[in-house]
Amino acid sequence: MPALTPRSLHAVLWSLLLMSSVHAEVPPMPVALAVPPSGQLPLSSAQRAGTEYSDLAQYGYIEEEYYLQGIAPAITAAGDTLLQAPYTTRILVRKPADPVRFNGTVVIEPFSWFGERAAGWILTRDYLLRRGYAYVGYTLNINQPSVDPKFVSATPAAEADQIAQYGRIVNFEFMRRFDYARYAPLASYYDPQRFRRGDAPDPFAPQAQGIGAQLALLLKSNSPQGPLSGLSVQRVYVDSWAVTAQVWMDYLDQGRHQQWRLPDGKPLIDAYMTGRMAYGEVGGEVIRVPRQLPADTPFVTVYSQSELMHDVLEGIALPADSDRPRLRYYEVTGMPHLRLADLGTQHTEQVAADIGKGDDPQCRTLSDEPVQLVVSALLDGLDRWVREGAPMPKAPRVPRAGKAVVRDPLTGNMQGGVRPPWVQVPSASYLTDQESGCGLIYDTKVPYNRATLRQRYGSFDHYQQAFEAAKTVSIREGYLLPEDAPGLHPIATPQDF
């Protein structure tokens, strides 16, 4: 028998990984029950005015809310299952009314702790609606414990500040205050003494992994009694942003992708996109790639400037991109951690004027550019990687210089990374709060003054022409969809010149 080359050995191991999934475990099937009307729209509804609003009727979509009920394992941060327990949560479904419009793919997203925010929906909704996806947001929450681990801080004063800022918009209590008739039945298991992450109680719901797997199983089973009855679901993608992205990192790291499968051995989840989360920042172990990375499914993480600065300051190196396994990391320059457009229900954040820094030029102007266009292009690239086998683009990393990033001395902006048109042809320097010291959850920018704009571009017409050329570059690189380009306008205005 001839000796195995490194490439052939890799192929054999790859095949064994795929074959092993055939003997994996099928999760229990949950039940979906329509939520009775309460006289008002559901929490996080796309039909309510606010950051999550979309004209669903224009796209031929309907929105429905269901209770999701089942029995799921309660799993520690270390991956140990302590018990099986019942749960009742809720899912919010958006789907084409006409099955012909459905493209076969469902995007699932756990709502954020804060105001039940659907961050992924906010960042991709126009793309999802025009391309015929179905969307299912779902709640991962607990009853408010006596000491809420979401707000365990280094000092009592810091903890009190967090509770004052966010305590009213987290946990099932927030949902019940919003609409008691709808959300009084919600329940999931939690025990802060038995579930720890690092040196503190685990802030994540212990049943989160099982709930996600069971939801995917329900959707892919195409049951006539399911929430997507009448649609033929072929693929399920995870799109998880901000703090709840940690749940899906745990899911992958602990090997749940390989453990929990469909009855035919195929995966429950066909692609994972996570964003705006520095894994381990909420406590526990700091890793950037799951130790049990799937062999049959892409894993993509999208970093804003804040996340990449976190890793720079902590000295955490990002992994190299690869096609086998399918792994991508994107550091998007000019992308803030949070925008005004990203806030959840009843969610507010302080701006510079609220903390006495309204006159600080580094703090007074929020970075609020249309990063949803970049995220939509990345999701489209992920979809083509799954359906067509076309690998997503590889972007260079933002170069480091010790505990700092390398910035262009002429523009003041980070070098490398994914570079949207507003960074290719800038009218401002985009900062992170770690660098500016503004003390905000938002990132900020320092717009160029008139003299700088004129020196750099000469006139608004020349700036506009350069911006249009930058859009063409972004389309070619895979970070802007052609249909989104007409709606992306220059950031500076004629008045700025």
TORFI-819314 format. One record per residue (C-alpha): chain; x, y, z. Coordinates in steps of 0.25 Angstrom, whole numbers, plus 5000, padded with zeros to 4 digits. Layout:
<kette = A&px = X&py = Y&pz = Z>
...
This chain:
<kette = A&px = 5000&py = 5000&pz = 5000>
<kette = A&px = 5006&py = 5013&pz = 4996>
<kette = A&px = 5009&py = 5023&pz = 5007>
<kette = A&px = 4999&py = 5034&pz = 5010>
<kette = A&px = 5003&py = 5048&pz = 5006>
<kette = A&px = 4999&py = 5060&pz = 5015>
<kette = A&px = 4988&py = 5064&pz = 5005>
<kette = A&px = 4982&py = 5049&pz = 5004>
<kette = A&px = 4983&py = 5048&pz = 5019>
<kette = A&px = 4975&py = 5061&pz = 5021>
<kette = A&px = 4965&py = 5055&pz = 5011>
<kette = A&px = 4963&py = 5042&pz = 5019>
<kette = A&px = 4962&py = 5049&pz = 5032>
<kette = A&px = 4952&py = 5059&pz = 5026>
<kette = A&px = 4944&py = 5047&pz = 5021>
<kette = A&px = 4944&py = 5040&pz = 5035>
<kette = A&px = 4939&py = 5053&pz = 5041>
<kette = A&px = 4927&py = 5053&pz = 5032>
<kette = A&px = 4924&py = 5038&pz = 5033>
<kette = A&px = 4924&py = 5039&pz = 5048>
<kette = A&px = 4913&py = 5049&pz = 5048>
<kette = A&px = 4904&py = 5038&pz = 5042>
<kette = A&px = 4903&py = 5031&pz = 5056>
<kette = A&px = 4900&py = 5044&pz = 5064>
<kette = A&px = 4888&py = 5048&pz = 5072>
<kette = A&px = 4875&py = 5054&pz = 5067>
<kette = A&px = 4870&py = 5064&pz = 5077>
<kette = A&px = 4856&py = 5063&pz = 5083>
<kette = A&px = 4846&py = 5070&pz = 5074>
<kette = A&px = 4840&py = 5082&pz = 5080>
<kette = A&px = 4825&py = 5087&pz = 5079>
<kette = A&px = 4821&py = 5101&pz = 5073>
<kette = A&px = 4808&py = 5107&pz = 5077>
<kette = A&px = 4803&py = 5120&pz = 5072>
<kette = A&px = 4803&py = 5131&pz = 5082>
<kette = A&px = 4789&py = 5136&pz = 5085>
<kette = A&px = 4786&py = 5150&pz = 5081>
<kette = A&px = 4788&py = 5160&pz = 5093>
<kette = A&px = 4783&py = 5173&pz = 5086>
<kette = A&px = 4797&py = 5178&pz = 5082>
<kette = A&px = 4809&py = 5174&pz = 5073>
<kette = A&px = 4819&py = 5164&pz = 5078>
<kette = A&px = 4832&py = 5169&pz = 5085>
<kette = A&px = 4843&py = 5172&pz = 5074>
<kette = A&px = 4832&py = 5172&pz = 5063>
<kette = A&px = 4836&py = 5177&pz = 5049>
<kette = A&px = 4823&py = 5184&pz = 5048>
<kette = A&px = 4825&py = 5193&pz = 5060>
<kette = A&px = 4832&py = 5207&pz = 5057>
<kette = A&px = 4846&py = 5206&pz = 5062>
<kette = A&px = 4860&py = 5201&pz = 5058>
<kette = A&px = 4854&py = 5187&pz = 5054>
<kette = A&px = 4843&py = 5192&pz = 5045>
<kette = A&px = 4841&py = 5187&pz = 5031>
<kette = A&px = 4829&py = 5189&pz = 5021>
<kette = A&px = 4827&py = 5174&pz = 5021>
<kette = A&px = 4814&py = 5175&pz = 5012>
<kette = A&px = 4822&py = 5182&pz = 5001>
<kette = A&px = 4831&py = 5169&pz = 5000>
<kette = A&px = 4819&py = 5160&pz = 5002>
<kette = A&px = 4823&py = 5155&pz = 5016>
<kette = A&px = 4815&py = 5151&pz = 5028>
<kette = A&px = 4820&py = 5151&pz = 5043>
<kette = A&px = 4815&py = 5141&pz = 5053>
<kette = A&px = 4819&py = 5138&pz = 5067>
<kette = A&px = 4819&py = 5124&pz = 5074>
<kette = A&px = 4822&py = 5118&pz = 5087>
<kette = A&px = 4834&py = 5108&pz = 5085>
<kette = A&px = 4833&py = 5097&pz = 5096>
<kette = A&px = 4841&py = 5085&pz = 5099>
<kette = A&px = 4851&py = 5078&pz = 5108>
<kette = A&px = 4865&py = 5082&pz = 5106>
<kette = A&px = 4879&py = 5079&pz = 5113>
<kette = A&px = 4884&py = 5089&pz = 5123>
<kette = A&px = 4899&py = 5090&pz = 5120>
<kette = A&px = 4910&py = 5097&pz = 5127>
<kette = A&px = 4920&py = 5106&pz = 5121>
<kette = A&px = 4930&py = 5094&pz = 5122>
<kette = A&px = 4921&py = 5086&pz = 5113>
<kette = A&px = 4915&py = 5077&pz = 5124>
<kette = A&px = 4900&py = 5073&pz = 5124>
<kette = A&px = 4894&py = 5073&pz = 5138>
<kette = A&px = 4880&py = 5070&pz = 5135>
<kette = A&px = 4868&py = 5071&pz = 5125>
<kette = A&px = 4858&py = 5081&pz = 5127>
<kette = A&px = 4845&py = 5086&pz = 5121>
<kette = A&px = 4845&py = 5100&pz = 5115>
<kette = A&px = 4835&py = 5110&pz = 5108>
<kette = A&px = 4841&py = 5121&pz = 5100>
<kette = A&px = 4836&py = 5129&pz = 5088>
<kette = A&px = 4840&py = 5130&pz = 5073>
<kette = A&px = 4836&py = 5141&pz = 5063>
<kette = A&px = 4835&py = 5137&pz = 5049>
<kette = A&px = 4835&py = 5145&pz = 5036>
<kette = A&px = 4833&py = 5137&pz = 5024>
<kette = A&px = 4828&py = 5140&pz = 5009>
<kette = A&px = 4813&py = 5138&pz = 5009>
<kette = A&px = 4814&py = 5132&pz = 4995>
<kette = A&px = 4823&py = 5119&pz = 4996>
<kette = A&px = 4828&py = 5122&pz = 4982>
<kette = A&px = 4836&py = 5134&pz = 4987>
<kette = A&px = 4843&py = 5125&pz = 4998>
<kette = A&px = 4857&py = 5122&pz = 4994>
<kette = A&px = 4859&py = 5110&pz = 5003>
<kette = A&px = 4867&py = 5116&pz = 5014>
<kette = A&px = 4863&py = 5120&pz = 5028>
<kette = A&px = 4872&py = 5130&pz = 5036>
<kette = A&px = 4871&py = 5128&pz = 5051>
<kette = A&px = 4876&py = 5138&pz = 5061>
<kette = A&px = 4875&py = 5138&pz = 5077>
<kette = A&px = 4870&py = 5151&pz = 5081>
<kette = A&px = 4880&py = 5160&pz = 5089>
<kette = A&px = 4879&py = 5161&pz = 5104>
<kette = A&px = 4876&py = 5176&pz = 5103>
<kette = A&px = 4863&py = 5180&pz = 5099>
<kette = A&px = 4861&py = 5166&pz = 5091>
<kette = A&px = 4869&py = 5173&pz = 5080>
<kette = A&px = 4869&py = 5165&pz = 5066>
<kette = A&px = 4883&py = 5171&pz = 5062>
<kette = A&px = 4884&py = 5161&pz = 5050>
<kette = A&px = 4871&py = 5165&pz = 5045>
<kette = A&px = 4874&py = 5180&pz = 5046>
<kette = A&px = 4887&py = 5177&pz = 5038>
<kette = A&px = 4881&py = 5169&pz = 5027>
<kette = A&px = 4866&py = 5171&pz = 5026>
<kette = A&px = 4865&py = 5177&pz = 5013>
<kette = A&px = 4874&py = 5167&pz = 5007>
<kette = A&px = 4866&py = 5155&pz = 5013>
<kette = A&px = 4853&py = 5161&pz = 5009>
<kette = A&px = 4857&py = 5163&pz = 4994>
<kette = A&px = 4864&py = 5150&pz = 4993>
<kette = A&px = 4852&py = 5142&pz = 4999>
<kette = A&px = 4858&py = 5136&pz = 5012>
<kette = A&px = 4850&py = 5132&pz = 5024>
<kette = A&px = 4855&py = 5138&pz = 5037>
<kette = A&px = 4852&py = 5133&pz = 5051>
<kette = A&px = 4857&py = 5140&pz = 5063>
<kette = A&px = 4856&py = 5133&pz = 5077>
<kette = A&px = 4857&py = 5137&pz = 5091>
<kette = A&px = 4868&py = 5132&pz = 5101>
<kette = A&px = 4865&py = 5137&pz = 5114>
<kette = A&px = 4863&py = 5134&pz = 5129>
<kette = A&px = 4855&py = 5139&pz = 5141>
<kette = A&px = 4863&py = 5151&pz = 5148>
<kette = A&px = 4872&py = 5144&pz = 5158>
<kette = A&px = 4874&py = 5151&pz = 5172>
<kette = A&px = 4889&py = 5154&pz = 5167>
<kette = A&px = 4888&py = 5156&pz = 5151>
<kette = A&px = 4901&py = 5150&pz = 5145>
<kette = A&px = 4899&py = 5160&pz = 5133>
<kette = A&px = 4903&py = 5171&pz = 5143>
<kette = A&px = 4914&py = 5165&pz = 5151>
<kette = A&px = 4925&py = 5175&pz = 5151>
<kette = A&px = 4939&py = 5178&pz = 5157>
<kette = A&px = 4933&py = 5188&pz = 5167>
<kette = A&px = 4919&py = 5190&pz = 5173>
<kette = A&px = 4918&py = 5204&pz = 5167>
<kette = A&px = 4921&py = 5199&pz = 5153>
<kette = A&px = 4910&py = 5188&pz = 5155>
<kette = A&px = 4900&py = 5198&pz = 5160>
<kette = A&px = 4903&py = 5207&pz = 5148>
<kette = A&px = 4900&py = 5195&pz = 5139>
<kette = A&px = 4887&py = 5191&pz = 5146>
<kette = A&px = 4882&py = 5205&pz = 5145>
<kette = A&px = 4885&py = 5206&pz = 5130>
<kette = A&px = 4880&py = 5192&pz = 5126>
<kette = A&px = 4873&py = 5185&pz = 5137>
<kette = A&px = 4859&py = 5189&pz = 5132>
<kette = A&px = 4861&py = 5183&pz = 5118>
<kette = A&px = 4867&py = 5169&pz = 5121>
<kette = A&px = 4861&py = 5155&pz = 5125>
<kette = A&px = 4847&py = 5150&pz = 5125>
<kette = A&px = 4842&py = 5161&pz = 5134>
<kette = A&px = 4845&py = 5171&pz = 5123>
<kette = A&px = 4837&py = 5163&pz = 5113>
<kette = A&px = 4825&py = 5162&pz = 5123>
<kette = A&px = 4825&py = 5176&pz = 5127>
<kette = A&px = 4824&py = 5179&pz = 5112>
<kette = A&px = 4812&py = 5169&pz = 5110>
<kette = A&px = 4809&py = 5160&pz = 5121>
<kette = A&px = 4798&py = 5153&pz = 5114>
<kette = A&px = 4808&py = 5148&pz = 5103>
<kette = A&px = 4820&py = 5145&pz = 5111>
<kette = A&px = 4816&py = 5141&pz = 5125>
<kette = A&px = 4817&py = 5126&pz = 5121>
<kette = A&px = 4831&py = 5127&pz = 5117>
<kette = A&px = 4841&py = 5119&pz = 5126>
<kette = A&px = 4855&py = 5112&pz = 5125>
<kette = A&px = 4864&py = 5106&pz = 5135>
<kette = A&px = 4874&py = 5114&pz = 5142>
<kette = A&px = 4883&py = 5112&pz = 5155>
<kette = A&px = 4894&py = 5122&pz = 5157>
<kette = A&px = 4901&py = 5112&pz = 5167>
<kette = A&px = 4902&py = 5100&pz = 5158>
<kette = A&px = 4905&py = 5108&pz = 5145>
<kette = A&px = 4918&py = 5116&pz = 5145>
<kette = A&px = 4926&py = 5123&pz = 5134>
<kette = A&px = 4940&py = 5127&pz = 5139>
<kette = A&px = 4939&py = 5132&pz = 5154>
<kette = A&px = 4924&py = 5137&pz = 5153>
<kette = A&px = 4910&py = 5131&pz = 5150>
<kette = A&px = 4908&py = 5128&pz = 5136>
<kette = A&px = 4900&py = 5139&pz = 5129>
<kette = A&px = 4895&py = 5130&pz = 5118>
<kette = A&px = 4883&py = 5121&pz = 5119>
<kette = A&px = 4888&py = 5107&pz = 5121>
<kette = A&px = 4877&py = 5102&pz = 5111>
<kette = A&px = 4882&py = 5111&pz = 5100>
<kette = A&px = 4889&py = 5101&pz = 5092>
<kette = A&px = 4878&py = 5090&pz = 5092>
<kette = A&px = 4867&py = 5101&pz = 5089>
<kette = A&px = 4875&py = 5105&pz = 5076>
<kette = A&px = 4877&py = 5091&pz = 5072>
<kette = A&px = 4863&py = 5087&pz = 5074>
<kette = A&px = 4858&py = 5100&pz = 5066>
<kette = A&px = 4867&py = 5096&pz = 5054>
<kette = A&px = 4861&py = 5082&pz = 5055>
<kette = A&px = 4847&py = 5087&pz = 5055>
<kette = A&px = 4849&py = 5096&pz = 5043>
<kette = A&px = 4857&py = 5086&pz = 5035>
<kette = A&px = 4847&py = 5075&pz = 5037>
<kette = A&px = 4836&py = 5082&pz = 5029>
<kette = A&px = 4825&py = 5078&pz = 5038>
<kette = A&px = 4811&py = 5082&pz = 5033>
<kette = A&px = 4809&py = 5086&pz = 5047>
<kette = A&px = 4822&py = 5094&pz = 5048>
<kette = A&px = 4823&py = 5109&pz = 5048>
<kette = A&px = 4828&py = 5109&pz = 5033>
<kette = A&px = 4817&py = 5100&pz = 5028>
<kette = A&px = 4815&py = 5100&pz = 5013>
<kette = A&px = 4830&py = 5104&pz = 5011>
<kette = A&px = 4841&py = 5094&pz = 5007>
<kette = A&px = 4852&py = 5097&pz = 5016>
<kette = A&px = 4866&py = 5092&pz = 5011>
<kette = A&px = 4876&py = 5100&pz = 5019>
<kette = A&px = 4877&py = 5107&pz = 5032>
<kette = A&px = 4887&py = 5118&pz = 5035>
<kette = A&px = 4891&py = 5123&pz = 5049>
<kette = A&px = 4893&py = 5139&pz = 5049>
<kette = A&px = 4896&py = 5142&pz = 5063>
<kette = A&px = 4901&py = 5156&pz = 5067>
<kette = A&px = 4906&py = 5163&pz = 5080>
<kette = A&px = 4906&py = 5155&pz = 5093>
<kette = A&px = 4898&py = 5144&pz = 5089>
<kette = A&px = 4908&py = 5140&pz = 5078>
<kette = A&px = 4916&py = 5133&pz = 5090>
<kette = A&px = 4904&py = 5123&pz = 5091>
<kette = A&px = 4908&py = 5118&pz = 5077>
<kette = A&px = 4923&py = 5118&pz = 5079>
<kette = A&px = 4920&py = 5109&pz = 5091>
<kette = A&px = 4911&py = 5100&pz = 5082>
<kette = A&px = 4922&py = 5098&pz = 5072>
<kette = A&px = 4934&py = 5097&pz = 5082>
<kette = A&px = 4927&py = 5086&pz = 5090>
<kette = A&px = 4924&py = 5078&pz = 5077>
<kette = A&px = 4909&py = 5080&pz = 5077>
<kette = A&px = 4909&py = 5082&pz = 5062>
<kette = A&px = 4915&py = 5068&pz = 5061>
<kette = A&px = 4906&py = 5062&pz = 5072>
<kette = A&px = 4892&py = 5067&pz = 5068>
<kette = A&px = 4888&py = 5063&pz = 5054>
<kette = A&px = 4876&py = 5061&pz = 5045>
<kette = A&px = 4871&py = 5046&pz = 5045>
<kette = A&px = 4879&py = 5044&pz = 5032>
<kette = A&px = 4892&py = 5049&pz = 5038>
<kette = A&px = 4892&py = 5062&pz = 5031>
<kette = A&px = 4895&py = 5075&pz = 5039>
<kette = A&px = 4884&py = 5083&pz = 5046>
<kette = A&px = 4891&py = 5096&pz = 5043>
<kette = A&px = 4897&py = 5099&pz = 5029>
<kette = A&px = 4905&py = 5111&pz = 5032>
<kette = A&px = 4909&py = 5120&pz = 5044>
<kette = A&px = 4911&py = 5135&pz = 5044>
<kette = A&px = 4914&py = 5142&pz = 5057>
<kette = A&px = 4918&py = 5157&pz = 5058>
<kette = A&px = 4922&py = 5168&pz = 5068>
<kette = A&px = 4926&py = 5159&pz = 5079>
<kette = A&px = 4939&py = 5156&pz = 5085>
<kette = A&px = 4937&py = 5142&pz = 5090>
<kette = A&px = 4941&py = 5140&pz = 5105>
<kette = A&px = 4939&py = 5155&pz = 5108>
<kette = A&px = 4927&py = 5152&pz = 5116>
<kette = A&px = 4935&py = 5142&pz = 5125>
<kette = A&px = 4941&py = 5128&pz = 5123>
<kette = A&px = 4951&py = 5124&pz = 5112>
<kette = A&px = 4956&py = 5132&pz = 5101>
<kette = A&px = 4957&py = 5125&pz = 5088>
<kette = A&px = 4955&py = 5129&pz = 5074>
<kette = A&px = 4953&py = 5116&pz = 5066>
<kette = A&px = 4944&py = 5105&pz = 5072>
<kette = A&px = 4953&py = 5093&pz = 5076>
<kette = A&px = 4942&py = 5084&pz = 5069>
<kette = A&px = 4941&py = 5093&pz = 5056>
<kette = A&px = 4931&py = 5087&pz = 5046>
<kette = A&px = 4937&py = 5079&pz = 5034>
<kette = A&px = 4924&py = 5081&pz = 5026>
<kette = A&px = 4919&py = 5095&pz = 5029>
<kette = A&px = 4925&py = 5110&pz = 5028>
<kette = A&px = 4928&py = 5118&pz = 5041>
<kette = A&px = 4929&py = 5133&pz = 5039>
<kette = A&px = 4932&py = 5144&pz = 5049>
<kette = A&px = 4930&py = 5159&pz = 5046>
<kette = A&px = 4938&py = 5168&pz = 5055>
<kette = A&px = 4935&py = 5183&pz = 5056>
<kette = A&px = 4946&py = 5192&pz = 5060>
<kette = A&px = 4943&py = 5191&pz = 5075>
<kette = A&px = 4945&py = 5176&pz = 5074>
<kette = A&px = 4958&py = 5176&pz = 5067>
<kette = A&px = 4963&py = 5187&pz = 5076>
<kette = A&px = 4959&py = 5178&pz = 5088>
<kette = A&px = 4967&py = 5167&pz = 5082>
<kette = A&px = 4979&py = 5176&pz = 5079>
<kette = A&px = 4979&py = 5181&pz = 5094>
<kette = A&px = 4978&py = 5167&pz = 5099>
<kette = A&px = 4989&py = 5162&pz = 5090>
<kette = A&px = 4979&py = 5151&pz = 5084>
<kette = A&px = 4983&py = 5147&pz = 5070>
<kette = A&px = 4973&py = 5143&pz = 5059>
<kette = A&px = 4973&py = 5130&pz = 5052>
<kette = A&px = 4977&py = 5129&pz = 5037>
<kette = A&px = 4965&py = 5128&pz = 5028>
<kette = A&px = 4964&py = 5114&pz = 5021>
<kette = A&px = 4955&py = 5107&pz = 5011>
<kette = A&px = 4956&py = 5093&pz = 5018>
<kette = A&px = 4951&py = 5095&pz = 5028>
<kette = A&px = 4942&py = 5107&pz = 5023>
<kette = A&px = 4947&py = 5118&pz = 5032>
<kette = A&px = 4946&py = 5133&pz = 5030>
<kette = A&px = 4949&py = 5145&pz = 5039>
<kette = A&px = 4946&py = 5159&pz = 5035>
<kette = A&px = 4951&py = 5172&pz = 5042>
<kette = A&px = 4942&py = 5183&pz = 5036>
<kette = A&px = 4948&py = 5196&pz = 5037>
<kette = A&px = 4939&py = 5208&pz = 5039>
<kette = A&px = 4929&py = 5199&pz = 5046>
<kette = A&px = 4925&py = 5202&pz = 5060>
<kette = A&px = 4920&py = 5192&pz = 5071>
<kette = A&px = 4907&py = 5199&pz = 5072>
<kette = A&px = 4899&py = 5210&pz = 5064>
<kette = A&px = 4887&py = 5218&pz = 5067>
<kette = A&px = 4880&py = 5209&pz = 5057>
<kette = A&px = 4883&py = 5196&pz = 5065>
<kette = A&px = 4876&py = 5199&pz = 5078>
<kette = A&px = 4866&py = 5189&pz = 5083>
<kette = A&px = 4852&py = 5192&pz = 5089>
<kette = A&px = 4853&py = 5203&pz = 5100>
<kette = A&px = 4868&py = 5202&pz = 5099>
<kette = A&px = 4876&py = 5216&pz = 5101>
<kette = A&px = 4890&py = 5219&pz = 5101>
<kette = A&px = 4898&py = 5231&pz = 5106>
<kette = A&px = 4904&py = 5240&pz = 5096>
<kette = A&px = 4916&py = 5250&pz = 5098>
<kette = A&px = 4907&py = 5261&pz = 5103>
<kette = A&px = 4901&py = 5253&pz = 5114>
<kette = A&px = 4915&py = 5250&pz = 5120>
<kette = A&px = 4920&py = 5264&pz = 5119>
<kette = A&px = 4928&py = 5262&pz = 5106>
<kette = A&px = 4919&py = 5268&pz = 5096>
<kette = A&px = 4931&py = 5278&pz = 5092>
<kette = A&px = 4941&py = 5268&pz = 5091>
<kette = A&px = 4944&py = 5266&pz = 5075>
<kette = A&px = 4947&py = 5252&pz = 5077>
<kette = A&px = 4934&py = 5249&pz = 5084>
<kette = A&px = 4923&py = 5257&pz = 5079>
<kette = A&px = 4920&py = 5251&pz = 5065>
<kette = A&px = 4915&py = 5236&pz = 5065>
<kette = A&px = 4920&py = 5226&pz = 5055>
<kette = A&px = 4907&py = 5223&pz = 5048>
<kette = A&px = 4910&py = 5218&pz = 5034>
<kette = A&px = 4902&py = 5208&pz = 5026>
<kette = A&px = 4910&py = 5196&pz = 5030>
<kette = A&px = 4897&py = 5187&pz = 5028>
<kette = A&px = 4901&py = 5187&pz = 5013>
<kette = A&px = 4915&py = 5181&pz = 5016>
<kette = A&px = 4908&py = 5170&pz = 5025>
<kette = A&px = 4897&py = 5167&pz = 5015>
<kette = A&px = 4908&py = 5165&pz = 5004>
<kette = A&px = 4916&py = 5155&pz = 5014>
<kette = A&px = 4903&py = 5148&pz = 5017>
<kette = A&px = 4901&py = 5146&pz = 5002>
<kette = A&px = 4915&py = 5141&pz = 5000>
<kette = A&px = 4912&py = 5131&pz = 5011>
<kette = A&px = 4900&py = 5126&pz = 5004>
<kette = A&px = 4907&py = 5125&pz = 4991>
<kette = A&px = 4918&py = 5117&pz = 4998>
<kette = A&px = 4908&py = 5107&pz = 5003>
<kette = A&px = 4899&py = 5106&pz = 4991>
<kette = A&px = 4910&py = 5107&pz = 4980>
<kette = A&px = 4923&py = 5104&pz = 4987>
<kette = A&px = 4928&py = 5118&pz = 4983>
<kette = A&px = 4938&py = 5121&pz = 4994>
<kette = A&px = 4936&py = 5135&pz = 5001>
<kette = A&px = 4947&py = 5145&pz = 4999>
<kette = A&px = 4958&py = 5146&pz = 5008>
<kette = A&px = 4961&py = 5160&pz = 5014>
<kette = A&px = 4975&py = 5164&pz = 5020>
<kette = A&px = 4976&py = 5167&pz = 5035>
<kette = A&px = 4977&py = 5180&pz = 5041>
<kette = A&px = 4992&py = 5181&pz = 5044>
<kette = A&px = 4997&py = 5182&pz = 5058>
<kette = A&px = 5008&py = 5190&pz = 5065>
<kette = A&px = 5009&py = 5184&pz = 5079>
<kette = A&px = 4996&py = 5189&pz = 5086>
<kette = A&px = 4992&py = 5198&pz = 5075>
<kette = A&px = 4987&py = 5197&pz = 5061>
<kette = A&px = 4994&py = 5203&pz = 5049>
<kette = A&px = 4987&py = 5215&pz = 5044>
<kette = A&px = 4989&py = 5223&pz = 5031>
<kette = A&px = 4996&py = 5236&pz = 5035>
<kette = A&px = 4989&py = 5244&pz = 5024>
<kette = A&px = 4974&py = 5239&pz = 5026>
<kette = A&px = 4975&py = 5235&pz = 5041>
<kette = A&px = 4968&py = 5222&pz = 5038>
<kette = A&px = 4972&py = 5207&pz = 5040>
<kette = A&px = 4980&py = 5200&pz = 5030>
<kette = A&px = 4976&py = 5187&pz = 5024>
<kette = A&px = 4963&py = 5179&pz = 5027>
<kette = A&px = 4950&py = 5180&pz = 5020>
<kette = A&px = 4950&py = 5195&pz = 5014>
<kette = A&px = 4936&py = 5200&pz = 5011>
<kette = A&px = 4935&py = 5212&pz = 5001>
<kette = A&px = 4934&py = 5222&pz = 5013>
<kette = A&px = 4948&py = 5217&pz = 5017>
<kette = A&px = 4954&py = 5215&pz = 5003>
<kette = A&px = 4950&py = 5230&pz = 5001>
<kette = A&px = 4948&py = 5236&pz = 5015>
<kette = A&px = 4942&py = 5248&pz = 5019>
<kette = A&px = 4945&py = 5245&pz = 5034>
<kette = A&px = 4955&py = 5238&pz = 5043>
<kette = A&px = 4948&py = 5226&pz = 5049>
<kette = A&px = 4951&py = 5223&pz = 5064>
<kette = A&px = 4949&py = 5213&pz = 5074>
<kette = A&px = 4945&py = 5216&pz = 5089>
<kette = A&px = 4957&py = 5209&pz = 5094>
<kette = A&px = 4966&py = 5219&pz = 5086>
<kette = A&px = 4957&py = 5232&pz = 5088>
<kette = A&px = 4954&py = 5229&pz = 5103>
<kette = A&px = 4940&py = 5235&pz = 5101>
<kette = A&px = 4934&py = 5225&pz = 5110>
<kette = A&px = 4923&py = 5222&pz = 5101>
<kette = A&px = 4917&py = 5209&pz = 5096>
<kette = A&px = 4917&py = 5215&pz = 5082>
<kette = A&px = 4929&py = 5218&pz = 5073>
<kette = A&px = 4931&py = 5232&pz = 5068>
<kette = A&px = 4938&py = 5239&pz = 5056>
<kette = A&px = 4945&py = 5252&pz = 5054>
<kette = A&px = 4939&py = 5258&pz = 5041>
<kette = A&px = 4950&py = 5265&pz = 5033>
<kette = A&px = 4948&py = 5280&pz = 5032>
<kette = A&px = 4946&py = 5288&pz = 5019>
<kette = A&px = 4961&py = 5291&pz = 5017>
<kette = A&px = 4964&py = 5276&pz = 5018>
<kette = A&px = 4953&py = 5272&pz = 5009>
<kette = A&px = 4957&py = 5282&pz = 4998>
<kette = A&px = 4972&py = 5279&pz = 5000>
<kette = A&px = 4969&py = 5264&pz = 4998>
<kette = A&px = 4958&py = 5264&pz = 4987>
<kette = A&px = 4958&py = 5278&pz = 4982>
<kette = A&px = 4943&py = 5278&pz = 4980>
<kette = A&px = 4930&py = 5271&pz = 4984>
<kette = A&px = 4929&py = 5266&pz = 4970>
<kette = A&px = 4943&py = 5260&pz = 4970>
<kette = A&px = 4940&py = 5253&pz = 4984>
<kette = A&px = 4927&py = 5248&pz = 4979>
<kette = A&px = 4934&py = 5242&pz = 4966>
<kette = A&px = 4944&py = 5235&pz = 4975>
<kette = A&px = 4933&py = 5230&pz = 4984>
<kette = A&px = 4926&py = 5224&pz = 4972>
<kette = A&px = 4939&py = 5217&pz = 4968>
<kette = A&px = 4941&py = 5212&pz = 4982>
<kette = A&px = 4927&py = 5205&pz = 4981>
<kette = A&px = 4932&py = 5198&pz = 4969>
<kette = A&px = 4944&py = 5193&pz = 4976>
<kette = A&px = 4935&py = 5188&pz = 4988>
<kette = A&px = 4926&py = 5181&pz = 4978>
<kette = A&px = 4938&py = 5174&pz = 4972>
<kette = A&px = 4943&py = 5170&pz = 4985>
<kette = A&px = 4930&py = 5164&pz = 4990>
<kette = A&px = 4927&py = 5174&pz = 5001>
<kette = A&px = 4916&py = 5181&pz = 4994>
<kette = A&px = 4904&py = 5176&pz = 4986>
<kette = A&px = 4901&py = 5182&pz = 4972>
<kette = A&px = 4887&py = 5184&pz = 4976>
<kette = A&px = 4891&py = 5192&pz = 4988>
<kette = A&px = 4901&py = 5201&pz = 4982>
<kette = A&px = 4891&py = 5211&pz = 4976>
<kette = A&px = 4886&py = 5214&pz = 4991>
<kette = A&px = 4900&py = 5216&pz = 4996>
<kette = A&px = 4902&py = 5231&pz = 4996>
<kette = A&px = 4915&py = 5239&pz = 4999>
<kette = A&px = 4916&py = 5242&pz = 5014>
<kette = A&px = 4921&py = 5256&pz = 5012>
<kette = A&px = 4911&py = 5266&pz = 5006>
<kette = A&px = 4913&py = 5278&pz = 4996>
<kette = A&px = 4911&py = 5287&pz = 5009>
<kette = A&px = 4923&py = 5281&pz = 5015>
<kette = A&px = 4932&py = 5286&pz = 5004>
